[in-house]
Amino acid sequence: MALSKPKSHHSLTVWVTLCALLAIGLSAPVATEAPARASVDSKNLRITRGTYDADNAPPSKYIKRVTETRTTENLNLRSQATTSSTSYGVMKKGTVVKLTGKKSGSWSQLTWGTRTGWAASQYLESRTYTKDESVRYMTSFTQIFAEPNFNRAVGGVNFRTQVSLLNVSGSWSQIKTAYYYGWVPSSKVAKLRPAKAYRYVARSGSVYSHQNRSASKVVGRIHHGEKYEYRRWDSANRRDEILVGGHWVWSPVTQKPYVAPSYRYAQETGSTYNKADKASDTKVGTIARGTKVRWGAWSAANRRDEILHNGRWVWTSVTDRTKPAGTIPETISVSPYGRFGAKHAPLRKTPRSDPYDSILTTVKKGDKVTVTGKAEGGWVRVKYASRTGYVKEAYDLRVAGPYSIAVYGTLRTGQSAYNLMSGFQQKILDQRFAKSSLYQLWNPNWTFLTNGGGTVVNEQFQYSDSRGPGMLSKLDVYESQLKYNGKPMYTRQRVRMSDGSQSWTYKTTSESEKVVKDSGRYISSGDFLKRS
């Protein structure tokens, strides 16, 4: 048996240890469902007799041979076996019907829903196949019993395992796994596969080959704050079974509640080591002052932290919880997205507050910025006009501009109604509405924004708190002039942009959208200036 080297650094330690143990003859843990042939302690969940092997299971009552009849064309269901009789309705091609067995010449009697009538036999097709309705999934680990009671266990089955339902008796279900068949409480069986469950590492520690403390061997190490898939808890040994590095192992250091990762900072440039023990360690690298690293454990005896550095868990004596004075947090680039100033906020040169940093300019309340990166402490790197700097996202930015108005037709720059947009404090060109379409109706200047699968070009105008309310009132009046059946075709709505921000715009009502899509011309470019 060979283990492939894991790609993730989280499974590195487990992989190395597993390889070493396998080299001396330790086999991987046996699956809980696998049968044991020898007699064992009655408390062991692997006890079994050949009688209850899966090969000896009775047939499932939920796997049946069925004959199904469908229509091969759209077909009338007639009251009599003639084309001149009353039609009860048209059965669409592919409709499943039930034959009564009666025939009259080229006609067959059948039941469709609540109606029984006649249809032309040549347009009915029957086929016989095996219908399997036995598939079930386990909602938790459970023992499998010989009879529908708790008297004698013959095996066990794990959480989320797919099984075949054989029979049901009262509150018990008879199932078959890959290895056993027997009875389990019906409450442990479901038609839908449960979602995966996870456990978090409460403190760094070893993982083991078995749940039984006397029989298990150490096969690796897991670290504080890590998350692993879980399938069962052994209360007798107080261990979780978790999936680490592709192997199910046992852990006494995991828990269900979330454990937040913990971090440390290098207070000075120093060495890293392969062990906590200073008497037998080997230097494996160097960590630079100010470096932020994931923390695993603290060895009080050796005064060293276990840290994740360059993809490897190592030990060092130069880290601490506090960030060294003057350290600039690393910025990680993100896919750009748009936000608006929630208040007047200083745009800083680096992701730090005074006294360390200088202020480049002030992001005005309501102005739009583009977020391009994130740094520790809630800082985001933003592009604002011609400058790039840092603000606090939670305090300084918001998704929707309170007085941001996106326009896509005659209100755009240089168009016939552009003069109405005067007094703005910021204008941004070449923006796009997400999940939208553009239509032209009756007049070349009458364009309508609708729901759709594409994007539509717009310009965003941002107004100050003093000008914004008046601007919205003025545009509400202007956009309400175009009516259909006495009702305005546009209403002011908040619409999502392709960059994730939201602005006010004037979009078709649900009633006018139908008219526009039925009678208007679709503008495939999504650009008013290319409507032709």
KOLMIKOL-585049 format. One record per residue (C-alpha): residue number from 1; x, y, z. Coordinates in Angstrom, 2 decimals. Example, Ala and Ser with C-alpha at 12.3 -4.5 7.8 and 13.67 -1.06 7.14 Angstrom:
<recs>
REC; num; c1; c2; c3
REC; 1; 12.30; -4.50; 7.80 .
REC; 2; 13.67; -1.06; 7.14 .
</recs>
This chain:
<recs>
REC; num; c1; c2; c3
REC; 1; 0.00; 0.00; 0.00 .
REC; 2; 1.35; 3.43; -0.96 .
REC; 3; 0.32; 6.92; 0.10 .
REC; 4; 0.53; 9.82; -2.34 .
REC; 5; 2.12; 12.98; -1.04 .
REC; 6; -0.64; 15.46; -0.03 .
REC; 7; -0.89; 18.80; -1.78 .
REC; 8; -2.19; 20.61; 1.31 .
REC; 9; 0.24; 21.57; 4.09 .
REC; 10; -2.45; 20.71; 6.67 .
REC; 11; -2.06; 17.00; 5.87 .
REC; 12; 1.75; 17.01; 5.61 .
REC; 13; 2.47; 15.88; 9.17 .
REC; 14; -0.13; 13.09; 8.99 .
REC; 15; 1.27; 11.92; 5.63 .
REC; 16; 4.85; 11.73; 6.90 .
REC; 17; 3.86; 9.83; 10.03 .
REC; 18; 1.56; 7.46; 8.15 .
REC; 19; 4.34; 6.63; 5.70 .
REC; 20; 6.73; 5.84; 8.53 .
REC; 21; 4.24; 3.58; 10.28 .
REC; 22; 3.24; 1.80; 7.10 .
REC; 23; 6.91; 1.13; 6.40 .
REC; 24; 7.06; -0.96; 9.59 .
REC; 25; 3.93; -2.89; 8.76 .
REC; 26; 1.02; -0.87; 10.24 .
REC; 27; -2.02; -1.21; 8.02 .
REC; 28; -4.57; 1.58; 7.49 .
REC; 29; -7.60; 1.54; 9.85 .
REC; 30; -10.22; -1.04; 8.89 .
REC; 31; -13.57; 0.44; 7.85 .
REC; 32; -16.25; 0.14; 10.52 .
REC; 33; -18.52; -1.84; 8.20 .
REC; 34; -15.89; -4.46; 7.28 .
REC; 35; -16.77; -7.94; 8.66 .
REC; 36; -14.68; -9.77; 11.23 .
REC; 37; -14.57; -13.57; 10.87 .
REC; 38; -13.11; -14.47; 14.26 .
REC; 39; -14.98; -14.44; 17.56 .
REC; 40; -14.31; -11.26; 19.52 .
REC; 41; -15.41; -9.48; 22.68 .
REC; 42; -19.19; -8.94; 22.72 .
REC; 43; -18.68; -5.20; 23.19 .
REC; 44; -16.78; -4.93; 19.90 .
REC; 45; -19.03; -3.59; 17.14 .
REC; 46; -17.38; -5.83; 14.56 .
REC; 47; -18.79; -9.08; 15.93 .
REC; 48; -20.68; -11.02; 13.29 .
REC; 49; -21.80; -14.40; 12.13 .
REC; 50; -21.71; -15.43; 8.51 .
REC; 51; -25.51; -15.58; 8.59 .
REC; 52; -25.66; -11.79; 8.53 .
REC; 53; -23.17; -11.19; 5.71 .
REC; 54; -24.59; -9.03; 2.92 .
REC; 55; -24.47; -11.99; 0.49 .
REC; 56; -27.12; -13.75; 2.61 .
REC; 57; -29.55; -10.81; 2.70 .
REC; 58; -33.15; -11.36; 1.58 .
REC; 59; -34.40; -9.46; -1.50 .
REC; 60; -35.56; -5.88; -0.97 .
REC; 61; -39.28; -5.19; -1.06 .
REC; 62; -38.39; -1.82; -2.56 .
REC; 63; -36.73; -3.18; -5.71 .
REC; 64; -39.47; -4.28; -8.11 .
REC; 65; -40.06; -5.17; -11.74 .
REC; 66; -42.62; -2.72; -13.05 .
REC; 67; -44.35; -2.18; -16.37 .
REC; 68; -44.85; 1.44; -17.39 .
REC; 69; -46.91; 2.75; -20.32 .
REC; 70; -46.31; 6.16; -21.91 .
REC; 71; -47.84; 8.08; -24.80 .
REC; 72; -45.59; 8.39; -27.87 .
REC; 73; -47.46; 11.44; -29.26 .
REC; 74; -49.87; 14.10; -27.99 .
REC; 75; -52.95; 11.92; -27.67 .
REC; 76; -56.67; 12.42; -26.95 .
REC; 77; -58.31; 10.44; -24.15 .
REC; 78; -61.76; 9.57; -25.54 .
REC; 79; -64.94; 8.61; -23.67 .
REC; 80; -65.51; 5.75; -26.17 .
REC; 81; -63.29; 3.75; -28.51 .
REC; 82; -64.07; 6.07; -31.45 .
REC; 83; -62.58; 9.31; -32.80 .
REC; 84; -66.02; 10.90; -32.79 .
REC; 85; -66.57; 10.48; -29.02 .
REC; 86; -65.96; 13.17; -26.40 .
REC; 87; -62.32; 14.00; -25.59 .
REC; 88; -61.45; 14.25; -21.90 .
REC; 89; -58.29; 16.13; -22.84 .
REC; 90; -54.94; 15.79; -24.62 .
REC; 91; -52.26; 13.72; -22.97 .
REC; 92; -48.86; 15.20; -23.86 .
REC; 93; -46.18; 13.02; -25.42 .
REC; 94; -44.43; 11.04; -22.69 .
REC; 95; -47.36; 11.03; -20.24 .
REC; 96; -47.40; 7.98; -17.96 .
REC; 97; -50.79; 6.22; -17.99 .
REC; 98; -52.19; 3.03; -16.43 .
REC; 99; -53.76; 0.38; -18.68 .
REC; 100; -56.91; -1.34; -17.40 .
REC; 101; -56.35; -4.39; -19.66 .
REC; 102; -59.49; -3.84; -21.74 .
REC; 103; -59.19; -3.49; -25.53 .
REC; 104; -61.59; -2.68; -28.34 .
REC; 105; -60.06; -3.24; -31.77 .
REC; 106; -57.15; -0.78; -32.09 .
REC; 107; -58.12; 1.02; -28.89 .
REC; 108; -56.96; 0.49; -25.30 .
REC; 109; -58.72; 1.53; -22.13 .
REC; 110; -56.56; 3.39; -19.64 .
REC; 111; -56.59; 5.69; -16.61 .
REC; 112; -55.06; 9.17; -16.79 .
REC; 113; -55.20; 11.03; -13.50 .
REC; 114; -58.79; 10.70; -12.30 .
REC; 115; -60.19; 9.94; -15.79 .
REC; 116; -60.66; 6.55; -17.40 .
REC; 117; -61.16; 6.44; -21.16 .
REC; 118; -59.90; 5.13; -24.49 .
REC; 119; -56.85; 5.92; -26.61 .
REC; 120; -55.36; 4.61; -29.87 .
REC; 121; -53.11; 1.63; -28.99 .
REC; 122; -50.53; 2.50; -31.68 .
REC; 123; -49.55; 5.64; -29.73 .
REC; 124; -48.93; 3.79; -26.47 .
REC; 125; -45.62; 2.19; -25.58 .
REC; 126; -45.04; -0.16; -22.64 .
REC; 127; -41.73; -1.23; -21.14 .
REC; 128; -40.78; -3.39; -18.18 .
REC; 129; -37.79; -2.47; -16.02 .
REC; 130; -36.42; -2.77; -12.49 .
REC; 131; -37.47; 0.15; -10.29 .
REC; 132; -35.14; 0.64; -7.34 .
REC; 133; -36.67; 2.63; -4.49 .
REC; 134; -34.47; 1.05; -1.83 .
REC; 135; -31.66; 3.65; -1.69 .
REC; 136; -31.28; 5.16; 1.78 .
REC; 137; -28.58; 6.99; 3.78 .
REC; 138; -27.56; 6.77; 7.42 .
REC; 139; -28.11; 9.92; 9.50 .
REC; 140; -25.54; 8.85; 12.13 .
REC; 141; -23.34; 5.93; 13.05 .
REC; 142; -25.38; 3.02; 14.39 .
REC; 143; -25.06; -0.65; 15.25 .
REC; 144; -26.82; -3.21; 13.05 .
REC; 145; -28.91; -5.76; 14.96 .
REC; 146; -29.90; -9.35; 14.14 .
REC; 147; -33.58; -8.71; 14.93 .
REC; 148; -35.73; -5.54; 15.19 .
REC; 149; -34.59; -4.96; 18.79 .
REC; 150; -31.42; -4.00; 20.65 .
REC; 151; -30.56; -7.52; 21.86 .
REC; 152; -27.76; -8.61; 19.54 .
REC; 153; -25.46; -6.46; 17.34 .
REC; 154; -23.98; -7.99; 14.18 .
REC; 155; -22.05; -5.00; 12.84 .
REC; 156; -22.04; -1.25; 12.41 .
REC; 157; -22.66; 1.32; 9.70 .
REC; 158; -21.26; 4.85; 9.44 .
REC; 159; -22.85; 8.27; 9.07 .
REC; 160; -23.76; 9.15; 5.43 .
REC; 161; -23.24; 5.57; 4.21 .
REC; 162; -25.53; 4.54; 1.35 .
REC; 163; -27.52; 1.38; 2.16 .
REC; 164; -30.32; -0.65; 0.63 .
REC; 165; -33.66; -0.78; 2.47 .
REC; 166; -34.95; -4.36; 2.59 .
REC; 167; -38.00; -4.19; 4.84 .
REC; 168; -39.73; -2.15; 7.56 .
REC; 169; -41.24; -3.46; 10.79 .
REC; 170; -42.76; -0.90; 13.16 .
REC; 171; -40.05; 1.61; 14.06 .
REC; 172; -37.26; -0.60; 12.64 .
REC; 173; -35.75; -0.78; 9.15 .
REC; 174; -33.94; -3.78; 7.75 .
REC; 175; -30.96; -2.65; 5.67 .
REC; 176; -28.05; -4.06; 3.71 .
REC; 177; -24.58; -2.50; 3.64 .
REC; 178; -21.57; -3.62; 1.63 .
REC; 179; -20.79; -6.13; 4.39 .
REC; 180; -23.82; -6.82; 6.59 .
REC; 181; -27.57; -6.91; 6.65 .
REC; 182; -29.78; -6.45; 9.70 .
REC; 183; -32.02; -4.06; 11.57 .
REC; 184; -31.52; -0.41; 12.61 .
REC; 185; -33.92; 2.16; 14.10 .
REC; 186; -35.84; 3.82; 11.26 .
REC; 187; -34.95; 7.22; 12.71 .
REC; 188; -31.35; 6.56; 11.59 .
REC; 189; -32.34; 6.13; 7.92 .
REC; 190; -33.21; 8.86; 5.38 .
REC; 191; -33.99; 9.10; 1.66 .
REC; 192; -31.67; 12.08; 1.20 .
REC; 193; -27.98; 11.93; 2.00 .
REC; 194; -27.19; 14.16; 4.99 .
REC; 195; -24.73; 17.00; 4.56 .
REC; 196; -21.17; 16.36; 5.66 .
REC; 197; -20.39; 17.09; 9.31 .
REC; 198; -17.19; 18.64; 10.59 .
REC; 199; -15.16; 19.00; 13.75 .
REC; 200; -12.62; 21.64; 14.79 .
REC; 201; -9.31; 21.12; 16.54 .
REC; 202; -9.61; 22.62; 20.03 .
REC; 203; -5.92; 22.06; 20.79 .
REC; 204; -3.06; 20.61; 18.76 .
REC; 205; -2.48; 16.94; 19.34 .
REC; 206; -2.03; 13.42; 17.97 .
REC; 207; -4.44; 11.35; 15.91 .
REC; 208; -4.64; 7.58; 16.22 .
REC; 209; -5.21; 4.47; 14.13 .
REC; 210; -8.11; 3.13; 16.28 .
REC; 211; -10.66; 4.36; 18.78 .
REC; 212; -9.51; 1.84; 21.38 .
REC; 213; -6.74; 3.49; 23.41 .
REC; 214; -4.95; 0.20; 24.17 .
REC; 215; -4.82; -0.92; 20.52 .
REC; 216; -4.23; 2.39; 18.73 .
REC; 217; -0.99; 3.91; 17.46 .
REC; 218; -0.14; 7.53; 16.72 .
REC; 219; -0.45; 8.19; 12.96 .
REC; 220; -0.08; 11.98; 12.81 .
REC; 221; -0.71; 15.36; 14.36 .
REC; 222; -3.44; 17.96; 13.83 .
REC; 223; -3.35; 21.62; 14.81 .
REC; 224; -5.44; 24.20; 16.63 .
REC; 225; -8.28; 25.69; 14.55 .
REC; 226; -8.14; 23.17; 11.69 .
REC; 227; -11.37; 21.71; 10.33 .
REC; 228; -11.91; 18.05; 9.41 .
REC; 229; -14.80; 15.94; 8.12 .
REC; 230; -16.38; 13.84; 10.88 .
REC; 231; -18.42; 10.64; 10.90 .
REC; 232; -18.74; 9.28; 14.44 .
REC; 233; -18.03; 9.71; 18.16 .
REC; 234; -16.86; 6.88; 20.40 .
REC; 235; -18.12; 7.78; 23.88 .
REC; 236; -16.28; 4.94; 25.62 .
REC; 237; -12.89; 6.22; 24.45 .
REC; 238; -13.94; 9.86; 24.01 .
REC; 239; -12.61; 10.11; 20.47 .
REC; 240; -13.98; 11.51; 17.20 .
REC; 241; -13.42; 9.70; 13.92 .
REC; 242; -12.24; 12.32; 11.40 .
REC; 243; -10.85; 12.35; 7.85 .
REC; 244; -7.22; 13.52; 7.75 .
REC; 245; -5.05; 13.26; 4.65 .
REC; 246; -7.54; 10.88; 3.00 .
REC; 247; -7.56; 8.48; 6.00 .
REC; 248; -10.16; 8.02; 8.72 .
REC; 249; -8.36; 8.38; 12.05 .
REC; 250; -9.34; 8.98; 15.67 .
REC; 251; -8.89; 12.21; 17.62 .
REC; 252; -9.34; 13.16; 21.29 .
REC; 253; -8.70; 16.89; 20.59 .
REC; 254; -11.60; 17.84; 18.26 .
REC; 255; -14.98; 19.39; 19.03 .
REC; 256; -18.21; 20.45; 17.28 .
REC; 257; -18.20; 24.20; 18.14 .
REC; 258; -16.16; 26.40; 15.80 .
REC; 259; -12.59; 27.10; 16.85 .
REC; 260; -11.12; 30.28; 15.38 .
REC; 261; -7.53; 30.02; 14.08 .
REC; 262; -4.95; 31.80; 16.21 .
REC; 263; -1.99; 33.77; 14.92 .
REC; 264; 1.41; 34.97; 16.10 .
REC; 265; 3.93; 37.60; 14.92 .
REC; 266; 7.68; 37.33; 14.73 .
REC; 267; 9.01; 39.93; 17.17 .
REC; 268; 12.47; 39.72; 15.61 .
REC; 269; 14.16; 37.79; 12.84 .
REC; 270; 15.00; 34.31; 14.13 .
REC; 271; 15.32; 30.59; 13.47 .
REC; 272; 12.70; 27.88; 13.12 .
REC; 273; 13.20; 24.25; 14.24 .
REC; 274; 11.74; 20.82; 13.56 .
REC; 275; 11.10; 20.11; 17.26 .
REC; 276; 10.17; 21.91; 20.44 .
REC; 277; 12.94; 20.11; 22.35 .
REC; 278; 16.08; 22.27; 22.23 .
REC; 279; 18.31; 19.30; 23.08 .
REC; 280; 17.47; 17.32; 19.93 .
REC; 281; 16.16; 19.89; 17.42 .
REC; 282; 17.44; 20.82; 13.97 .
REC; 283; 17.26; 24.29; 12.44 .
REC; 284; 14.99; 24.24; 9.37 .
REC; 285; 14.61; 27.89; 8.42 .
REC; 286; 14.41; 31.57; 9.31 .
REC; 287; 11.40; 33.79; 10.01 .
REC; 288; 11.57; 37.55; 9.43 .
REC; 289; 10.47; 40.19; 11.94 .
REC; 290; 6.81; 41.15; 11.56 .
REC; 291; 5.78; 37.94; 9.75 .
REC; 292; 2.27; 36.81; 10.67 .
REC; 293; 1.90; 33.03; 11.05 .
REC; 294; -0.75; 30.50; 12.04 .
REC; 295; -0.26; 29.21; 15.60 .
REC; 296; -0.61; 25.59; 16.73 .
REC; 297; 0.73; 25.09; 20.24 .
REC; 298; 2.99; 26.47; 22.99 .
REC; 299; 5.69; 24.39; 24.68 .
REC; 300; 6.14; 25.92; 28.12 .
REC; 301; 9.10; 23.68; 28.91 .
REC; 302; 11.01; 24.86; 25.83 .
REC; 303; 9.51; 28.37; 25.56 .
REC; 304; 8.61; 27.82; 21.90 .
REC; 305; 5.54; 28.28; 19.70 .
REC; 306; 4.47; 25.77; 17.07 .
REC; 307; 3.73; 27.79; 13.91 .
REC; 308; 2.83; 27.21; 10.26 .
REC; 309; 5.62; 28.82; 8.24 .
REC; 310; 6.20; 28.35; 4.50 .
REC; 311; 3.70; 25.47; 4.43 .
REC; 312; 5.32; 23.53; 7.28 .
REC; 313; 4.62; 23.23; 10.99 .
REC; 314; 7.79; 24.22; 12.85 .
REC; 315; 8.87; 25.59; 16.25 .
REC; 316; 10.33; 28.98; 17.14 .
REC; 317; 11.07; 31.17; 20.16 .
REC; 318; 10.71; 34.57; 18.43 .
REC; 319; 6.89; 34.81; 18.04 .
REC; 320; 4.25; 36.46; 20.21 .
REC; 321; 0.59; 37.52; 20.05 .
REC; 322; 1.32; 41.22; 19.56 .
REC; 323; 2.31; 42.85; 16.30 .
REC; 324; 5.70; 44.61; 16.40 .
REC; 325; 5.47; 48.40; 16.28 .
REC; 326; 5.65; 49.82; 12.75 .
REC; 327; 4.78; 46.55; 11.00 .
REC; 328; 2.85; 46.98; 7.75 .
REC; 329; 0.29; 44.17; 7.24 .
REC; 330; 0.50; 42.22; 4.00 .
REC; 331; -2.14; 43.07; 1.37 .
REC; 332; -3.75; 40.21; -0.52 .
REC; 333; -5.22; 41.09; -3.93 .
REC; 334; -8.90; 40.30; -4.56 .
REC; 335; -11.15; 40.42; -7.62 .
REC; 336; -12.12; 44.11; -7.91 .
REC; 337; -15.54; 45.17; -6.65 .
REC; 338; -17.31; 48.50; -6.15 .
REC; 339; -18.34; 50.26; -2.95 .
REC; 340; -19.47; 53.74; -1.87 .
REC; 341; -18.14; 55.99; 0.86 .
REC; 342; -20.30; 55.69; 3.98 .
REC; 343; -18.73; 58.87; 5.39 .
REC; 344; -15.86; 61.23; 4.75 .
REC; 345; -12.88; 58.91; 5.34 .
REC; 346; -9.11; 59.45; 5.15 .
REC; 347; -7.41; 57.50; 2.36 .
REC; 348; -4.20; 56.25; 3.95 .
REC; 349; -0.94; 55.34; 2.26 .
REC; 350; -0.67; 51.98; 4.09 .
REC; 351; -3.10; 49.80; 6.10 .
REC; 352; -2.30; 51.44; 9.44 .
REC; 353; -3.77; 54.21; 11.55 .
REC; 354; -1.87; 57.25; 12.83 .
REC; 355; 0.77; 57.93; 14.05 .
REC; 356; 2.49; 55.59; 11.60 .
REC; 357; 0.78; 56.48; 8.36 .
REC; 358; 0.21; 59.48; 6.13 .
REC; 359; -3.13; 60.51; 4.57 .
REC; 360; -3.26; 60.83; 0.77 .
REC; 361; -6.71; 62.44; 0.46 .
REC; 362; -10.28; 62.10; 1.74 .
REC; 363; -12.86; 59.74; 0.22 .
REC; 364; -16.06; 61.80; 0.12 .
REC; 365; -19.27; 60.37; 1.49 .
REC; 366; -21.23; 58.85; -1.41 .
REC; 367; -18.30; 58.65; -3.84 .
REC; 368; -17.51; 55.32; -5.45 .
REC; 369; -14.26; 53.39; -5.01 .
REC; 370; -13.00; 50.08; -6.37 .
REC; 371; -11.69; 47.58; -3.82 .
REC; 372; -8.62; 45.68; -5.11 .
REC; 373; -7.10; 44.13; -1.98 .
REC; 374; -7.52; 43.27; 1.70 .
REC; 375; -5.18; 43.48; 4.69 .
REC; 376; -5.34; 42.45; 8.32 .
REC; 377; -7.44; 44.58; 10.64 .
REC; 378; -10.32; 45.18; 8.25 .
REC; 379; -8.32; 47.37; 5.88 .
REC; 380; -9.03; 47.33; 2.14 .
REC; 381; -6.94; 48.74; -0.67 .
REC; 382; -9.07; 50.93; -2.93 .
REC; 383; -8.68; 52.86; -6.14 .
REC; 384; -10.25; 56.31; -5.83 .
REC; 385; -10.01; 58.59; -8.84 .
REC; 386; -6.26; 58.65; -9.65 .
REC; 387; -5.11; 57.51; -6.19 .
REC; 388; -4.72; 54.13; -4.50 .
REC; 389; -4.78; 53.82; -0.71 .
REC; 390; -6.44; 52.16; 2.28 .
REC; 391; -9.67; 52.58; 4.26 .
REC; 392; -11.54; 50.41; 6.80 .
REC; 393; -14.24; 48.52; 4.91 .
REC; 394; -16.69; 47.99; 7.78 .
REC; 395; -16.67; 51.64; 8.87 .
REC; 396; -15.91; 53.61; 5.72 .
REC; 397; -17.71; 51.81; 2.87 .
REC; 398; -21.20; 50.59; 1.93 .
REC; 399; -22.71; 48.51; -0.90 .
REC; 400; -25.43; 50.95; -2.03 .
REC; 401; -24.82; 54.60; -2.82 .
REC; 402; -27.55; 56.62; -1.08 .
REC; 403; -27.61; 59.16; -3.91 .
REC; 404; -25.90; 57.21; -6.68 .
REC; 405; -27.97; 57.28; -9.88 .
REC; 406; -27.12; 55.03; -12.83 .
REC; 407; -28.43; 56.11; -16.24 .
REC; 408; -28.36; 54.20; -19.53 .
REC; 409; -30.30; 56.28; -22.14 .
REC; 410; -30.91; 59.94; -22.92 .
REC; 411; -29.51; 61.02; -19.53 .
REC; 412; -26.02; 59.80; -20.44 .
REC; 413; -23.17; 62.20; -21.20 .
REC; 414; -23.80; 64.17; -24.42 .
REC; 415; -27.34; 62.85; -24.93 .
REC; 416; -30.55; 64.89; -25.21 .
REC; 417; -31.47; 64.97; -21.50 .
REC; 418; -27.93; 65.07; -20.04 .
REC; 419; -28.44; 68.63; -18.73 .
REC; 420; -30.78; 67.21; -16.05 .
REC; 421; -27.81; 65.45; -14.40 .
REC; 422; -25.98; 68.64; -13.39 .
REC; 423; -24.65; 69.21; -9.87 .
REC; 424; -23.05; 65.79; -9.33 .
REC; 425; -19.96; 65.37; -7.15 .
REC; 426; -18.65; 62.30; -9.04 .
REC; 427; -19.31; 60.68; -12.41 .
REC; 428; -18.06; 57.26; -13.51 .
REC; 429; -18.41; 56.06; -17.11 .
REC; 430; -18.54; 52.56; -18.62 .
REC; 431; -20.34; 50.77; -15.82 .
REC; 432; -22.75; 47.85; -16.35 .
REC; 433; -25.94; 46.57; -14.79 .
REC; 434; -25.83; 42.85; -13.95 .
REC; 435; -28.45; 40.34; -15.20 .
REC; 436; -30.20; 42.88; -17.39 .
REC; 437; -31.35; 43.49; -20.96 .
REC; 438; -32.02; 46.63; -23.02 .
REC; 439; -34.98; 47.12; -25.38 .
REC; 440; -36.08; 49.90; -27.76 .
REC; 441; -39.80; 50.59; -28.24 .
REC; 442; -41.69; 52.94; -30.63 .
REC; 443; -39.19; 55.82; -30.52 .
REC; 444; -35.37; 55.49; -30.95 .
REC; 445; -34.88; 57.36; -27.65 .
REC; 446; -37.30; 55.20; -25.70 .
REC; 447; -35.15; 52.47; -24.23 .
REC; 448; -36.10; 50.18; -21.38 .
REC; 449; -34.01; 48.34; -18.82 .
REC; 450; -35.46; 44.89; -18.06 .
REC; 451; -34.44; 41.72; -16.29 .
REC; 452; -32.30; 39.53; -18.52 .
REC; 453; -29.26; 37.35; -18.91 .
REC; 454; -26.79; 39.98; -20.07 .
REC; 455; -25.40; 43.33; -18.93 .
REC; 456; -26.35; 46.90; -19.85 .
REC; 457; -23.96; 49.86; -20.15 .
REC; 458; -24.58; 52.78; -17.80 .
REC; 459; -22.97; 55.82; -16.22 .
REC; 460; -23.06; 56.45; -12.46 .
REC; 461; -23.61; 59.91; -11.03 .
REC; 462; -23.00; 60.42; -7.31 .
REC; 463; -24.62; 63.37; -5.51 .
REC; 464; -24.02; 64.92; -2.09 .
REC; 465; -26.44; 64.60; 0.83 .
REC; 466; -27.60; 68.16; 0.18 .
REC; 467; -28.27; 67.72; -3.55 .
REC; 468; -29.27; 64.05; -3.64 .
REC; 469; -32.90; 64.22; -2.40 .
REC; 470; -33.77; 67.04; -4.79 .
REC; 471; -32.13; 65.23; -7.70 .
REC; 472; -34.13; 62.05; -7.09 .
REC; 473; -37.39; 64.02; -6.85 .
REC; 474; -36.66; 65.80; -10.13 .
REC; 475; -35.88; 62.53; -11.96 .
REC; 476; -38.94; 60.81; -10.46 .
REC; 477; -41.11; 63.44; -12.18 .
REC; 478; -39.17; 63.29; -15.44 .
REC; 479; -39.21; 59.48; -15.72 .
REC; 480; -42.91; 59.21; -14.88 .
REC; 481; -43.97; 61.03; -18.08 .
REC; 482; -43.78; 57.96; -20.34 .
REC; 483; -46.98; 55.97; -19.72 .
REC; 484; -48.77; 52.91; -21.05 .
REC; 485; -52.49; 52.45; -20.32 .
REC; 486; -52.24; 55.45; -18.01 .
REC; 487; -49.45; 54.01; -15.86 .
REC; 488; -45.76; 55.02; -15.82 .
REC; 489; -43.55; 52.52; -17.62 .
REC; 490; -40.56; 53.19; -15.32 .
REC; 491; -40.12; 53.09; -11.56 .
REC; 492; -37.06; 54.00; -9.54 .
REC; 493; -35.39; 50.83; -8.27 .
REC; 494; -32.09; 49.85; -6.67 .
REC; 495; -30.24; 47.72; -9.21 .
REC; 496; -27.11; 45.60; -8.79 .
REC; 497; -24.08; 46.47; -10.88 .
REC; 498; -21.62; 43.96; -12.36 .
REC; 499; -19.04; 45.06; -9.77 .
REC; 500; -21.34; 44.15; -6.87 .
REC; 501; -22.40; 47.70; -5.94 .
REC; 502; -25.98; 49.04; -6.09 .
REC; 503; -27.36; 52.28; -7.52 .
REC; 504; -30.74; 53.83; -8.13 .
REC; 505; -31.98; 53.63; -11.71 .
REC; 506; -35.25; 53.81; -13.65 .
REC; 507; -36.33; 50.35; -14.72 .
REC; 508; -39.47; 48.95; -16.34 .
REC; 509; -42.37; 47.92; -14.14 .
REC; 510; -43.43; 44.25; -14.29 .
REC; 511; -46.42; 45.22; -16.50 .
REC; 512; -44.41; 47.32; -18.94 .
REC; 513; -41.61; 44.76; -19.13 .
REC; 514; -44.01; 42.30; -20.75 .
REC; 515; -45.08; 44.91; -23.33 .
REC; 516; -41.47; 45.83; -24.06 .
REC; 517; -40.32; 42.25; -24.53 .
REC; 518; -43.35; 41.32; -26.66 .
REC; 519; -43.28; 44.38; -28.94 .
REC; 520; -39.86; 46.02; -28.61 .
REC; 521; -36.50; 45.46; -30.29 .
REC; 522; -33.78; 43.78; -28.24 .
REC; 523; -30.47; 45.69; -28.20 .
REC; 524; -27.94; 42.88; -28.04 .
REC; 525; -24.97; 45.14; -27.23 .
REC; 526; -26.70; 46.44; -24.11 .
REC; 527; -25.50; 49.92; -25.11 .
REC; 528; -27.88; 52.81; -25.85 .
REC; 529; -25.25; 54.42; -28.10 .
REC; 530; -25.20; 51.30; -30.32 .
REC; 531; -28.94; 50.88; -30.72 .
REC; 532; -28.91; 51.93; -34.44 .
</recs>
